[in-house]
Amino acid sequence: MSPEAPVLYGYWRSTAAYRVRIALNLKGLEWHYKSVHLVRDGGEQHAQGYRELNPAGLVPVLICQGQRISQSLAICEFLEEVYPQPALLPAAPGDRALVRALAQDVACEIHPLNNLRVQQYLGRELGADATAREAWMHHWMAAGFETMQQRLEQDGRAGDTCLGGAPGLAELCLVAQAYNADRFGFSLQPYPLLEHIVAHCRALPAFAAAAPEQQPDAS
C-alpha cells in the first residue's frame, strides 16, 4: 500500500467512522487505519495529541492529499470531489438533494442524540440508568427511521438501494446507523424499505469489509 494512501483515524464501533470506511471502499481506495479507542483509559480521543488533530475530540479524521478533514459527511463529500468515480451521489440535482437529506436524517437527526458522549452525559450528569438511556435512543431512532421510510415511500424508487441505483451516501449512512440499532435492540421491521436496503447492502463487498467486527481494533 502506498504511503500516500489516505489515513483514517477511527474506532471500530463508531458509526461515523463506519460511514467513511464504506465510502473509501466504494471508491475503491486503499487506505491506512489508525485506531482511536473511545473507551480505553477514559477515551483516547481526549488525549492532547488527538485533540491537536481534531479539536472536537471526535472520530473520524481523514488525512488525504495533505488535507486533514473531520466530520464524516464532510469527508465523504471531499472524497466525492477528489475521487469522483464511482460516484456517491446521483447526477440530477434533485436526486442529489434527496440523497443528502436521507444522509442528514442519520448524521444530523439520529446519530448526534445517540452517540457515546451523549449516553455518557445522560448517565453521569442526569442520572439516567441503562433502561432510560436505551429508551432515549429508541425514541430518536424511531423518529429518524420513520422519516426516512416516508421519504422513500413518497419518492417511489426504493429497491435494493434508496433511489434504485448504485449504493452511495444515503446507503452508507443508513447501514452504519442500522448497526447501532441492532446493537441496542431496535428493530427495523416497521420500516420495510430500510430493512431491505440494509440487508442488501450489508452483503456487498464494500460494506462487508467496512463492518465493525472486521476492523483490526474490534474487541
C-alpha positions as CSV (number, residue, x, y, z in Angstrom):
1,M,0.0,0.0,0.0
2,S,1.3,3.4,-0.9
3,P,2.5,5.6,1.9
4,E,0.4,8.4,0.3
5,A,-2.8,6.4,0.7
6,P,-5.5,8.1,2.8
7,V,-5.2,7.6,6.6
8,L,-8.4,7.2,8.6
9,Y,-8.4,7.8,12.3
10,G,-11.4,5.9,13.7
11,Y,-12.8,3.4,16.1
12,W,-14.4,0.1,15.2
13,R,-17.8,0.8,16.8
14,S,-18.0,4.4,15.7
15,T,-20.9,4.6,13.2
16,A,-19.5,7.9,11.9
17,A,-16.1,6.2,11.1
18,Y,-18.1,3.2,9.7
19,R,-19.7,5.6,7.1
20,V,-16.3,6.7,6.0
21,R,-14.9,3.2,5.8
22,I,-17.8,2.3,3.4
23,A,-17.2,5.4,1.4
24,L,-13.5,4.7,1.0
25,N,-14.3,1.1,-0.1
26,L,-17.0,2.2,-2.5
27,K,-14.4,4.5,-4.1
28,G,-12.1,1.5,-4.4
29,L,-9.3,3.3,-2.5
30,E,-6.5,1.7,-0.5
31,W,-6.3,3.3,2.9
32,H,-4.4,3.1,6.2
33,Y,-6.3,2.7,9.5
34,K,-5.3,4.2,12.9
35,S,-7.4,3.3,15.9
36,V,-8.5,5.9,18.4
37,H,-10.1,3.8,21.3
38,L,-13.1,5.7,22.5
39,V,-13.3,3.9,25.9
40,R,-9.8,2.7,27.0
41,D,-8.1,4.9,29.6
42,G,-11.1,7.3,29.6
43,G,-11.0,7.6,25.8
44,E,-8.0,8.2,23.6
45,Q,-10.0,10.9,21.8
46,H,-9.4,13.2,24.8
47,A,-5.6,12.9,24.7
48,Q,-3.8,16.1,23.8
49,G,-2.2,14.6,20.7
50,Y,-5.5,13.7,19.2
51,R,-7.2,17.0,20.3
52,E,-4.5,18.7,18.2
53,L,-5.6,16.6,15.3
54,N,-9.3,17.2,15.9
55,P,-10.2,19.9,18.5
56,A,-13.7,18.3,18.7
57,G,-12.2,15.2,20.2
58,L,-14.3,13.0,17.9
59,V,-13.7,10.4,15.2
60,P,-13.3,10.1,12.3
61,V,-10.5,12.2,10.9
62,L,-9.1,11.6,7.4
63,I,-5.7,12.6,6.2
64,C,-5.7,12.7,2.4
65,Q,-3.6,14.6,-0.2
66,G,-2.2,16.8,2.5
67,Q,-5.6,17.7,3.9
68,R,-7.0,17.0,7.3
69,I,-10.8,16.6,7.3
70,S,-13.2,15.8,10.1
71,Q,-16.9,15.2,10.2
72,S,-18.0,12.1,8.3
73,L,-20.2,13.8,5.8
74,A,-17.6,16.4,5.0
75,I,-15.1,13.6,4.5
76,C,-17.5,11.8,2.1
77,E,-18.1,15.0,0.2
78,F,-14.3,15.5,0.0
79,L,-13.8,12.0,-1.4
80,E,-16.6,12.6,-3.9
81,E,-14.9,15.7,-5.2
82,V,-11.3,14.3,-5.2
83,Y,-12.3,10.8,-6.5
84,P,-15.5,11.4,-8.5
85,Q,-15.9,7.9,-9.7
86,P,-17.5,5.7,-8.7
87,A,-20.0,8.3,-7.5
88,L,-21.5,8.5,-4.1
89,L,-24.2,11.0,-5.3
90,P,-26.5,10.7,-8.3
91,A,-26.2,13.1,-11.2
92,A,-29.5,15.0,-11.1
93,P,-29.6,18.0,-8.6
94,G,-33.0,16.9,-7.1
95,D,-31.8,13.4,-6.6
96,R,-28.6,14.7,-5.0
97,A,-30.6,16.8,-2.6
98,L,-32.8,13.8,-1.7
99,V,-29.7,11.7,-1.0
100,R,-28.2,14.4,1.1
101,A,-31.5,14.7,3.1
102,L,-31.5,11.0,3.8
103,A,-27.9,11.1,4.8
104,Q,-28.6,14.0,7.1
105,D,-31.6,12.2,8.6
106,V,-29.0,9.9,10.1
107,A,-26.0,12.1,10.6
108,C,-27.8,15.2,11.9
109,E,-31.0,13.8,13.5
110,I,-30.5,10.3,14.8
111,H,-26.8,9.8,15.4
112,P,-26.0,13.0,17.4
113,L,-28.6,12.1,20.0
114,N,-27.4,8.5,20.3
115,N,-23.6,8.8,20.3
116,L,-21.2,7.8,23.1
117,R,-20.7,11.2,24.7
118,V,-24.5,11.9,24.9
119,Q,-25.0,8.5,26.5
120,Q,-22.2,9.2,29.0
121,Y,-23.7,12.6,29.8
122,L,-27.2,11.2,30.3
123,G,-25.8,8.7,32.8
124,R,-23.2,10.8,34.6
125,E,-24.9,14.2,34.8
126,L,-28.6,13.4,34.6
127,G,-28.6,10.1,36.4
128,A,-30.3,8.2,33.6
129,D,-29.9,4.4,34.1
130,A,-29.3,1.9,31.3
131,T,-33.1,1.4,30.7
132,A,-33.7,5.1,30.4
133,R,-30.8,5.7,28.1
134,E,-32.0,2.9,25.8
135,A,-35.5,4.4,25.8
136,W,-34.0,7.7,24.8
137,M,-32.0,6.1,21.9
138,H,-35.0,4.2,20.7
139,H,-37.2,7.3,20.6
140,W,-34.8,9.2,18.4
141,M,-34.1,6.2,16.2
142,A,-37.8,5.7,15.6
143,A,-38.3,9.4,14.7
144,G,-35.4,9.3,12.2
145,F,-36.1,6.0,10.6
146,E,-39.8,6.8,10.2
147,T,-38.8,10.0,8.4
148,M,-36.5,8.1,6.0
149,Q,-39.1,5.4,5.4
150,Q,-41.7,8.1,4.5
151,R,-39.2,9.9,2.2
152,L,-38.6,6.7,0.3
153,E,-42.3,5.9,0.1
154,Q,-43.0,9.3,-1.3
155,D,-40.2,9.1,-3.9
156,G,-41.3,5.6,-5.0
157,R,-37.9,4.3,-6.4
158,A,-36.5,2.4,-3.4
159,G,-35.5,-1.2,-4.1
160,D,-32.1,-2.6,-3.2
161,T,-31.0,1.0,-2.7
162,C,-32.7,4.2,-1.7
163,L,-33.2,5.6,-5.3
164,G,-32.8,2.3,-7.1
165,G,-29.3,3.0,-8.4
166,A,-25.8,2.2,-7.1
167,P,-25.3,2.5,-3.4
168,G,-23.8,5.7,-2.1
169,L,-24.0,8.4,0.5
170,A,-27.6,7.5,1.7
171,E,-26.9,3.8,2.0
172,L,-23.6,4.2,3.8
173,C,-25.3,6.4,6.4
174,L,-28.3,4.0,6.8
175,V,-26.2,0.8,7.1
176,A,-23.9,2.3,9.7
177,Q,-26.9,3.5,11.8
178,A,-28.6,0.1,11.4
179,Y,-25.5,-1.4,13.2
180,N,-26.2,0.9,16.1
181,A,-29.9,-0.1,16.0
182,D,-29.0,-3.8,16.2
183,R,-26.6,-3.2,19.0
184,F,-29.2,-1.5,21.2
185,G,-32.1,-3.8,20.3
186,F,-34.0,-1.5,18.0
187,S,-35.8,-3.4,15.1
188,L,-36.1,-2.1,11.6
189,Q,-39.1,-4.3,10.9
190,P,-41.5,-1.4,11.0
191,Y,-39.5,0.2,8.1
192,P,-39.5,-2.5,5.4
193,L,-37.9,-0.4,2.7
194,L,-35.0,0.4,5.0
195,E,-34.7,-3.1,6.3
196,H,-34.4,-4.5,2.7
197,I,-31.8,-1.9,1.7
198,V,-29.7,-2.6,4.8
199,A,-29.8,-6.4,4.2
200,H,-28.9,-5.9,0.5
201,C,-26.0,-3.5,1.1
202,R,-24.5,-5.4,4.0
203,A,-23.8,-8.3,1.6
204,L,-21.9,-6.1,-0.8
205,P,-18.1,-6.3,-0.5
206,A,-17.5,-2.6,0.2
207,F,-20.0,-2.7,3.1
208,A,-19.0,-6.1,4.4
209,A,-15.3,-5.2,4.6
210,A,-16.2,-2.0,6.5
211,A,-18.3,-3.7,9.1
212,P,-17.2,-3.0,12.7
213,E,-16.4,-6.6,13.5
214,Q,-14.0,-6.7,10.6
215,Q,-11.8,-3.9,11.9
216,P,-8.4,-4.6,13.4
217,D,-9.3,-2.9,16.7
218,A,-12.6,-4.8,17.2
219,S,-12.8,-6.4,20.6
